[in-house]
Amino acid sequence: MSAPEKVIIIGSGPAGYTAALYTARGELEPLVIEGFAWGGLLQQTTDVENFPGYPHGVTGPEMMRELRDQAERFGARMLTDQATRVELASDPGGLHHVWVDDDEYEARTVILAMGAEHKKLGVPGEDALAGRGVSYCATCDAAFFKDRDSLIIGGGDSAMEEAIFLAKFSTTVTIVNRRDEFRASRIMLDRARATSNIEFLTPYVVEALLPGETSALERARLRNVESGEEREIAATGVFVAIGHEPKSELVRGMVDLDANGYVLVDGRSTRTNRPGVFAAGDLVDHTYRQAVTAAGTGCQAALDAEWYLRDTPAVTATQQKQAA
């Protein structure tokens, strides 16, 4: 086995690549196990117009390529593979172990940036129309749906927030929920109901999303869960707001998670309950979930890791065996 890495970053996207950029510029020579689908959720985003520094917009894949290239320029090493197992040390200065299949790596610090994934409806047409009328983030994409009729699928606070934001752009916004009752808090539900161009359609579920002649979304087929009646409704925008799932399975049982599986960190830092292990991006954030905020926490994680390496003496393998 080669000498221990100073920093291993698991994951990519804005958080992972920003952490890679900062640790590389700090001459920590990070190893980034970026995953096969490197770039995170932005690889699924066609146009990004709200990230600072891109006055004319940029595609998600292009932005991730540039950020990846920037980190590599300063010495970050990319491993386009999946971390399959980890063993995280419990004592300060201890070595962490990360496996990619049968290949084992040791590191003094680990930055977790595996991100989260959108929960999907799992209906025909959803994947084919992603970026062609189907979106998972109104804050990101609402401006592309100006003066259109749009649907929000979901009944929680996130769905209400998305609908209220989208209503500034779309002609009408129809919230489709499988139950007559909503999981959203009373205040969020009242705000949505008070918005003049927001309508509610219950109790319905989406059965299929259908393209038009231009291969973009044109209508949605819905089913009433009580009567079984089906109907089609015109929609050039469908926003799926049924939640996210953090990709925390790799570290479950080793770092503290909240009830929804998001990694818990110490206050405003990126420190987890394991010394030398830090977490950033959508793996931690269930509130904002923006590329720019993920990049910010990637910077924080890099600085936290750098300070940890500066202030925490390394424990040798012999000392670890003696302690065990």
ROFI-199903 format. One record per residue: residue in one letter; z, x, y of N, C-alpha, C in turn. Coordinates in steps of 0.05 Angstrom, whole numbers, padded with zeros to 5 digits, always signed. Layout:
ROFI-199903
AZXYZXYZXY;...
***
This chain:
ROFI-199903
M+00000+00017-00024+00000+00000+00000+00000+00018+00025;S-00015+00010+00045-00017+00025+00070+00009+00022+00086;A+00012+00038+00107+00035+00037+00124+00039+00009+00136;P+00063+00000+00141+00068-00026+00152+00054-00030+00179;E+00043-00053+00183+00031-00060+00209+00054-00065+00230;K+00048-00060+00255+00067-00067+00275+00067-00097+00279;V+00043-00109+00279+00040-00138+00284+00019-00149+00265;I+00025-00171+00252+00005-00187+00238+00005-00214+00251;I-00019-00223+00258-00022-00250+00270-00036-00267+00249;I-00024-00289+00242-00035-00308+00223-00047-00332+00238;G-00073-00334+00238-00086-00356+00252-00103-00345+00275;S-00118-00362+00287-00135-00353+00309-00134-00374+00331;G-00156-00384+00341-00156-00403+00363-00146-00389+00388;P-00142-00405+00410-00133-00394+00435-00106-00379+00433;A-00088-00390+00417-00062-00377+00414-00064-00350+00399;G-00076-00351+00376-00078-00327+00360-00094-00304+00373;Y-00117-00312+00385-00133-00291+00398-00121-00280+00423;T-00106-00297+00438-00093-00287+00462-00070-00268+00454;A-00055-00276+00433-00035-00258+00422-00047-00231+00414;A-00071-00233+00401-00085-00209+00392-00093-00192+00416;L-00103-00204+00437-00111-00190+00461-00088-00175+00474;Y-00065-00188+00477-00042-00176+00490-00030-00154+00473;T-00027-00159+00447-00016-00138+00430-00034-00114+00427;A-00061-00119+00427-00080-00097+00426-00079-00080+00451;R-00078-00094+00474-00076-00079+00499-00050-00064+00501;G-00029-00073+00487-00004-00059+00486-00003-00037+00465;E-00027-00031+00453-00030-00010+00433-00013-00015+00408;L-00011-00040+00400+00003-00047+00376-00015-00051+00352;E-00041-00048+00357-00062-00049+00336-00058-00073+00317;P-00059-00097+00327-00053-00121+00310-00074-00125+00289;L-00065-00135+00266-00083-00145+00245-00082-00175+00247;V-00106-00187+00251-00108-00216+00254-00120-00228+00229;I-00104-00242+00214-00114-00257+00190-00123-00284+00201;E-00148-00286+00209-00158-00307+00226-00166-00332+00211;G-00167-00332+00184-00176-00355+00169-00206-00356+00167;F-00216-00372+00148-00245-00375+00145-00256-00391+00169;A-00242-00412+00177-00251-00429+00200-00239-00417+00226;W-00247-00392+00232-00235-00379+00255-00242-00393+00281;G-00224-00392+00300-00229-00405+00325-00214-00432+00328;G-00203-00442+00306-00187-00466+00308-00203-00491+00315;L-00189-00511+00327-00201-00536+00333-00223-00534+00353;L-00223-00513+00369-00245-00511+00389-00272-00506+00376;Q-00272-00497+00352-00298-00495+00338-00311-00522+00334;Q-00295-00543+00336-00306-00570+00332-00312-00584+00359;T-00309-00569+00381-00312-00581+00408-00338-00571+00420;T-00355-00590+00428-00380-00583+00439-00378-00571+00467;D-00366-00585+00486-00365-00576+00514-00336-00575+00523;V-00329-00552+00536-00302-00549+00548-00307-00544+00577;E-00296-00562+00594-00300-00561+00623-00273-00557+00638;N-00251-00556+00623-00225-00554+00637-00210-00529+00631;F-00224-00508+00621-00210-00483+00617-00216-00465+00641;P-00195-00454+00654-00199-00437+00678-00219-00414+00672;G-00236-00409+00692-00254-00387+00691-00282-00394+00681;Y-00286-00419+00674-00313-00428+00665-00322-00450+00684;P-00331-00443+00708-00338-00464+00728-00361-00483+00719;H-00378-00473+00701-00400-00490+00692-00396-00500+00663;G-00372-00497+00653-00366-00506+00626-00375-00485+00605;V-00366-00490+00581-00373-00472+00559-00369-00488+00533;T-00384-00481+00512-00379-00494+00487-00354-00482+00474;G-00340-00498+00458-00317-00488+00444-00322-00463+00428;P-00343-00463+00410-00349-00439+00394-00355-00415+00411;E-00369-00419+00434-00376-00396+00451-00351-00384+00463;M-00332-00401+00472-00308-00392+00484-00291-00376+00464;M-00290-00386+00440-00275-00372+00419-00287-00346+00412;R-00314-00345+00411-00328-00319+00406-00321-00299+00427;E-00322-00307+00452-00316-00289+00474-00287-00279+00473;L-00268-00297+00468-00240-00289+00466-00236-00270+00442;R-00248-00276+00420-00247-00259+00397-00258-00231+00403;D-00281-00230+00415-00294-00205+00422-00276-00189+00441;Q-00264-00203+00460-00246-00189+00479-00223-00176+00466;A-00211-00190+00446-00188-00178+00431-00197-00154+00415;E-00221-00157+00402-00232-00134+00387-00237-00110+00404;R-00246-00115+00429-00252-00093+00447-00229-00074+00451;F-00204-00086+00450-00180-00070+00455-00167-00060+00429;G-00180-00066+00406-00170-00054+00381-00158-00074+00361;A-00159-00100+00367-00150-00119+00346-00169-00118+00322;R-00158-00120+00299-00174-00119+00274-00174-00147+00262;M-00197-00157+00256-00200-00185+00246-00205-00184+00216;L-00189-00201+00202-00193-00205+00174-00200-00234+00170;T-00226-00240+00164-00235-00268+00162-00229-00278+00134;D-00204-00284+00130-00195-00293+00104-00170-00310+00109;Q-00159-00321+00088-00136-00339+00090-00111-00326+00080;A-00090-00327+00096-00063-00318+00086-00054-00339+00065;T-00047-00329+00041-00040-00347+00019-00011-00349+00013;R+00005-00329+00022+00034-00329+00016+00047-00310+00035;V+00072-00316+00043+00088-00298+00059+00116-00297+00048;E+00129-00274+00053+00158-00271+00049+00168-00259+00075;L+00185-00273+00089+00194-00265+00115+00223-00255+00113;A+00227-00231+00124+00253-00218+00123+00274-00235+00139;S+00299-00233+00129+00321-00248+00142+00337-00230+00162;D+00335-00204+00159+00351-00185+00175+00334-00172+00197;P+00346-00168+00220+00331-00154+00242+00322-00127+00232;G+00297-00121+00239+00285-00095+00231+00273-00095+00204;G+00277-00116+00188+00265-00117+00161+00235-00121+00162;L+00223-00114+00139+00194-00117+00137+00186-00145+00126;H+00166-00157+00138+00155-00182+00128+00131-00176+00110;H+00126-00193+00091+00104-00189+00072+00085-00213+00074;V+00059-00207+00076+00038-00227+00078+00017-00221+00057;W+00010-00241+00041-00011-00237+00021-00036-00252+00028;V-00059-00239+00023-00085-00252+00023-00095-00250-00006;D-00091-00272-00021-00096-00271-00050-00078-00249-00062;D-00090-00228-00074-00074-00207-00087-00068-00184-00069;D-00079-00184-00045-00075-00161-00027-00050-00166-00010;E-00032-00147-00010-00006-00150+00003-00006-00132+00028;Y+00005-00144+00050+00008-00129+00075+00037-00131+00084;E+00047-00109+00096+00074-00109+00107+00071-00107+00138;A+00091-00119+00151+00090-00119+00180+00119-00120+00191;R+00123-00106+00214+00149-00108+00227+00152-00134+00242;T+00130-00145+00252+00131-00171+00265+00107-00188+00256;V+00111-00214+00257+00090-00233+00249+00089-00255+00271;I+00065-00260+00280+00061-00283+00299+00046-00305+00284;L+00058-00328+00283+00046-00351+00269+00030-00367+00289;A+00004-00371+00284-00014-00385+00302-00034-00402+00285;M-00024-00415+00265-00042-00429+00247-00052-00456+00258;G-00040-00465+00280-00050-00488+00294-00043-00514+00280;A-00058-00535+00287-00055-00561+00276-00082-00573+00272;E-00083-00594+00257-00109-00608+00253-00106-00637+00259;H-00127-00649+00269-00127-00678+00276-00125-00694+00250;K-00109-00714+00250-00111-00734+00228-00136-00750+00232;K-00151-00753+00211-00176-00767+00212-00175-00795+00200;L-00193-00812+00208-00194-00839+00196-00204-00838+00168;G-00222-00819+00162-00233-00818+00135-00253-00839+00129;V-00269-00847+00149-00288-00869+00145-00317-00857+00147;P-00336-00872+00136-00364-00863+00138-00373-00859+00167;G-00387-00838+00173-00397-00832+00200-00379-00816+00217;E-00353-00813+00210-00334-00799+00227-00342-00770+00231;D-00346-00756+00209-00352-00727+00211-00380-00723+00223;A-00399-00739+00215-00427-00735+00224-00429-00740+00254;L-00411-00757+00265-00413-00764+00294-00393-00749+00311;A-00378-00731+00299-00359-00715+00315-00375-00699+00335;G-00367-00701+00361-00382-00688+00382-00406-00704+00391;R-00412-00726+00378-00434-00744+00385-00424-00772+00391;G-00400-00773+00402-00388-00798+00408-00360-00801+00397;V-00354-00786+00376-00327-00786+00364-00312-00762+00374;S-00288-00767+00385-00271-00747+00396-00242-00751+00387;Y-00227-00729+00390-00198-00731+00382-00181-00723+00406;C-00193-00721+00430-00177-00713+00454-00190-00724+00479;A-00178-00746+00489-00188-00758+00514-00185-00739+00538;T-00162-00725+00538-00158-00706+00560-00180-00686+00562;C-00191-00678+00538-00212-00658+00537-00239-00670+00544;D-00245-00694+00534-00272-00704+00533-00278-00729+00550;A-00257-00740+00563-00261-00766+00576-00283-00766+00596;A-00286-00744+00611-00307-00743+00632-00335-00747+00621;F-00339-00742+00596-00366-00745+00584-00371-00775+00578;F-00351-00791+00581-00354-00820+00574-00352-00838+00599;K-00360-00827+00621-00359-00842+00646-00378-00866+00645;D-00368-00889+00653-00383-00914+00654-00393-00923+00627;R-00378-00917+00606-00384-00926+00579-00363-00944+00568;D-00368-00957+00546-00348-00973+00532-00337-00957+00509;S-00311-00953+00509-00299-00935+00490-00276-00949+00474;L-00271-00938+00451-00249-00948+00434-00228-00926+00431;I-00203-00934+00430-00181-00916+00422-00170-00927+00396;I-00168-00910+00376-00157-00919+00350-00129-00908+00347;G-00110-00926+00346-00082-00917+00342-00063-00936+00357;G-00037-00933+00352-00018-00951+00364+00007-00938+00374;G+00007-00911+00375+00031-00897+00384+00029-00889+00413;D+00048-00873+00422+00049-00864+00450+00024-00847+00456;S+00015-00831+00437-00009-00815+00442-00033-00832+00448;A-00036-00854+00432-00058-00872+00436-00057-00885+00464;M-00033-00893+00473-00031-00905+00499-00037-00885+00521;E-00027-00860+00518-00033-00839+00538-00063-00834+00540;E-00076-00832+00516-00104-00827+00516-00120-00850+00529;A-00111-00875+00523-00125-00898+00534-00122-00899+00565;I-00099-00894+00575-00094-00894+00604-00111-00873+00618;F-00112-00850+00606-00129-00828+00618-00158-00835+00616;L-00167-00845+00593-00195-00852+00589-00204-00874+00607;A-00185-00893+00614-00192-00916+00631-00201-00908+00659;K-00195-00883+00667-00204-00874+00693-00235-00869+00693;F-00246-00866+00669-00274-00858+00667-00291-00881+00654;S-00282-00892+00632-00297-00912+00618-00297-00939+00632;T-00318-00954+00627-00319-00981+00638-00297-00999+00626;T-00296-00998+00599-00275-01012+00585-00264-00994+00563;V-00239-00997+00557-00225-00982+00536-00212-01003+00518;T-00219-01004+00493-00207-01023+00474-00189-01007+00455;I-00164-01014+00454-00145-01001+00435-00145-01017+00409;V-00153-01005+00388-00155-01018+00361-00131-01008+00345;N-00115-01028+00335-00091-01021+00319-00090-01039+00295;R-00080-01027+00273-00080-01042+00247-00059-01063+00246;R-00040-01062+00265-00019-01083+00265-00018-01096+00293;D-00006-01120+00294-00002-01133+00320+00020-01118+00336;E+00039-01106+00322+00060-01090+00335+00050-01062+00338;F+00062-01048+00358+00054-01021+00364+00078-01002+00361;R+00072-00978+00352+00093-00957+00350+00100-00945+00376;A+00083-00949+00396+00087-00938+00423+00113-00947+00435;S+00125-00931+00453+00148-00939+00467+00141-00962+00486;R+00161-00977+00494+00157-01000+00511+00144-00992+00538;I+00153-00970+00549+00143-00962+00575+00113-00955+00574;M+00106-00941+00552+00077-00933+00550+00060-00957+00544;L+00070-00976+00528+00055-01000+00522+00051-01017+00547;D+00072-01019+00563+00071-01035+00587+00051-01022+00607;R+00050-00996+00608+00031-00982+00626+00002-00988+00617;A-00002-00987+00591-00029-00992+00581-00037-01021+00587;R-00019-01040+00583-00025-01068+00587-00030-01074+00617;A-00018-01058+00634-00021-01062+00663-00046-01050+00674;T-00061-01035+00657-00086-01023+00666-00109-01043+00662;S-00123-01050+00683-00141-01073+00683-00164-01071+00663;N-00174-01047+00658-00197-01045+00640-00190-01036+00612;I-00164-01038+00604-00156-01033+00577-00152-01060+00563;E-00164-01063+00539-00161-01087+00523-00149-01079+00496;F-00139-01099+00481-00126-01094+00455-00140-01111+00434;L-00144-01098+00411-00157-01112+00389-00140-01107+00364;T-00126-01127+00354-00108-01125+00331-00111-01150+00314;P-00105-01150+00288-00099-01126+00272-00125-01117+00258;Y-00137-01096+00268-00162-01087+00257-00161-01057+00250;V-00177-01050+00230-00181-01022+00223-00211-01016+00224;V-00217-00990+00227-00245-00982+00228-00255-00978+00200;E-00278-00990+00194-00290-00988+00167-00312-00967+00167;A-00327-00964+00190-00349-00945+00191-00356-00941+00221;L-00367-00917+00226-00377-00911+00253-00407-00906+00250;L-00423-00920+00267-00452-00922+00262-00468-00910+00285;P-00488-00894+00279-00504-00882+00300-00527-00901+00309;G-00538-00894+00332-00562-00908+00341-00587-00892+00337;E-00608-00898+00351-00633-00884+00348-00632-00855+00355;T-00614-00848+00374-00612-00820+00383-00593-00803+00366;S-00583-00815+00344-00564-00802+00325-00536-00799+00338;A-00531-00811+00361-00505-00811+00373-00491-00837+00366;L-00465-00838+00369-00450-00862+00363-00460-00886+00379;E-00463-00909+00366-00472-00933+00380-00453-00956+00376;R-00441-00958+00352-00424-00981+00347-00404-00974+00325;A-00383-00991+00323-00363-00988+00302-00361-01014+00286;R-00358-01010+00260-00353-01034+00243-00323-01035+00238;L-00312-01059+00245-00283-01063+00242-00277-01085+00222;R-00253-01084+00211-00245-01104+00192-00217-01115+00199;N-00214-01141+00200-00188-01154+00205-00172-01151+00179;V-00148-01138+00181-00133-01132+00157-00120-01158+00145;E-00118-01179+00161-00106-01204+00151-00127-01222+00138;S-00149-01226+00152-00170-01245+00143-00192-01232+00127;G-00195-01206+00130-00217-01192+00116-00243-01194+00131;E-00243-01209+00153-00268-01212+00169-00277-01185+00180;E-00303-01180+00179-00315-01156+00190-00331-01163+00215;R-00331-01145+00234-00347-01148+00258-00356-01121+00268;E-00378-01120+00282-00387-01095+00295-00384-01098+00325;I-00375-01076+00337-00370-01075+00365-00385-01051+00377;A-00398-01056+00400-00413-01034+00413-00393-01013+00424;A-00398-00988+00419-00381-00967+00428-00397-00941+00428;T-00398-00928+00451-00411-00901+00452-00390-00879+00452;G-00365-00887+00452-00343-00868+00450-00321-00879+00433;V-00312-00863+00413-00289-00871+00397-00270-00847+00397;F-00245-00852+00406-00225-00831+00407-00204-00837+00386;V-00201-00819+00367-00182-00823+00345-00155-00811+00353;A-00135-00828+00355-00108-00819+00365-00087-00828+00345;I-00089-00818+00321-00070-00826+00300-00052-00803+00293;G-00052-00781+00309-00033-00760+00305-00046-00734+00296;H-00029-00714+00294-00037-00687+00286-00019-00678+00263;E-00029-00659+00248-00013-00647+00226-00012-00617+00230;P+00011-00606+00237+00013-00577+00240+00008-00563+00213;K-00005-00540+00214-00011-00525+00190+00012-00506+00183;S+00035-00517+00177+00059-00501+00173+00067-00498+00144;E+00050-00508+00125+00057-00507+00097+00063-00479+00087;L+00048-00459+00098+00051-00431+00090+00080-00421+00094;V+00094-00431+00114+00120-00420+00121+00142-00441+00116;R+00136-00463+00104+00156-00484+00098+00178-00472+00080;G+00203-00476+00088+00225-00466+00073+00234-00438+00082;M+00218-00426+00100+00225-00399+00110+00232-00399+00140;V+00217-00415+00155+00224-00419+00184+00232-00448+00188;D+00248-00453+00208+00257-00480+00214+00233-00497+00225;L+00231-00521+00214+00211-00540+00223+00224-00566+00232;D+00211-00581+00250+00222-00607+00257+00213-00628+00236;A+00220-00653+00241+00214-00674+00222+00185-00678+00217;N+00168-00670+00236+00139-00673+00233+00125-00648+00224;G+00140-00627+00218+00128-00602+00208+00121-00582+00229;Y+00128-00586+00254+00122-00566+00275+00144-00545+00274;V+00135-00520+00278+00154-00497+00278+00172-00498+00302;L+00198-00495+00297+00218-00495+00319+00222-00467+00330;V+00223-00465+00356+00228-00439+00369+00253-00441+00387;D+00262-00418+00395+00287-00415+00410+00282-00419+00439;G+00289-00443+00449+00286-00448+00478+00258-00445+00488;R+00255-00430+00510+00228-00426+00522+00214-00402+00510;S+00226-00389+00491+00214-00366+00478+00196-00375+00455;T+00184-00356+00441+00169-00363+00417+00183-00353+00391;R+00209-00346+00394+00224-00336+00371+00230-00358+00351;T+00225-00353+00326+00234-00372+00305+00262-00364+00296;N+00272-00377+00275+00298-00370+00264+00298-00344+00248;R+00274-00333+00243+00271-00308+00228+00267-00285+00248;P+00283-00264+00247+00279-00242+00266+00252-00229+00263;G+00238-00225+00285+00212-00212+00283+00189-00231+00276;V+00195-00257+00276+00174-00277+00270+00173-00296+00294;F+00149-00299+00304+00144-00314+00329+00122-00335+00323;A+00122-00357+00338+00103-00378+00334+00092-00388+00360;A+00066-00395+00360+00053-00402+00385+00031-00424+00380;G+00023-00436+00401+00000-00455+00400+00008-00482+00388;D-00012-00496+00377-00008-00523+00367+00010-00525+00343;L+00016-00502+00331+00036-00502+00309+00064-00509+00319;V+00068-00505+00345+00094-00510+00358+00092-00534+00377;D+00070-00537+00390+00067-00556+00412+00056-00583+00403;H+00073-00604+00403+00064-00631+00397+00062-00648+00422;T+00063-00635+00445+00063-00650+00470+00037-00647+00486;Y+00030-00622+00492+00007-00617+00509-00019-00613+00493;R-00018-00595+00474-00041-00591+00456-00067-00585+00470;Q-00066-00567+00490-00090-00559+00505-00096-00529+00499;A-00121-00522+00502-00128-00494+00497-00113-00475+00516;V-00111-00483+00541-00098-00466+00561-00068-00462+00555;T-00055-00483+00546-00026-00481+00540-00023-00465+00514;A-00041-00468+00495-00039-00451+00471-00043-00422+00477;A-00062-00416+00495-00066-00388+00503-00041-00377+00516;G-00028-00393+00533-00004-00384+00546+00018-00377+00527;T+00022-00393+00506+00043-00387+00486+00034-00363+00469;G+00008-00359+00465-00001-00335+00451+00007-00310+00467;C+00004-00311+00493+00014-00289+00510+00044-00285+00507;Q+00059-00307+00507+00088-00305+00504+00095-00292+00478;A+00082-00301+00456+00089-00290+00430+00083-00260+00428;A+00061-00252+00441+00054-00223+00441+00076-00207+00456;L+00085-00217+00479+00106-00203+00494+00132-00203+00479;D+00139-00226+00466+00163-00227+00450+00163-00207+00427;A+00140-00205+00414+00137-00186+00392+00139-00157+00402;E+00127-00152+00425+00128-00125+00437+00157-00117+00444;W+00171-00136+00456+00199-00130+00463+00217-00127+00438;Y+00211-00143+00418+00226-00140+00393+00222-00112+00381;L+00197-00103+00380+00191-00077+00369+00205-00055+00385;R+00206-00059+00411+00218-00039+00429+00249-00037+00425;D+00261-00060+00420+00290-00062+00420+00303-00062+00392;T+00287-00065+00371+00299-00069+00344+00290-00046+00326;P+00309-00029+00318+00302-00007+00300+00291-00017+00273;A+00272-00003+00262+00261-00011+00236+00280-00005+00214;V+00282-00022+00194+00298-00018+00171+00280-00005+00150;T+00288+00017+00138+00271+00030+00118+00272+00015+00092;A+00253+00021+00074+00253+00008+00048+00278+00015+00033;T+00288+00039+00035+00313+00047+00021+00336+00031+00031;Q+00338+00027+00058+00359+00011+00069+00358-00018+00060;Q+00333-00028+00058+00330-00056+00049+00340-00059+00020;K+00333-00039+00003+00342-00041-00025+00372-00039-00027;Q+00384-00022-00010+00413-00019-00011+00427-00045-00002;A+00414-00058+00019+00426-00083+00029+00424-00105+00008;A+00402-00104-00008+00398-00125-00028+00418-00121-00051;
***
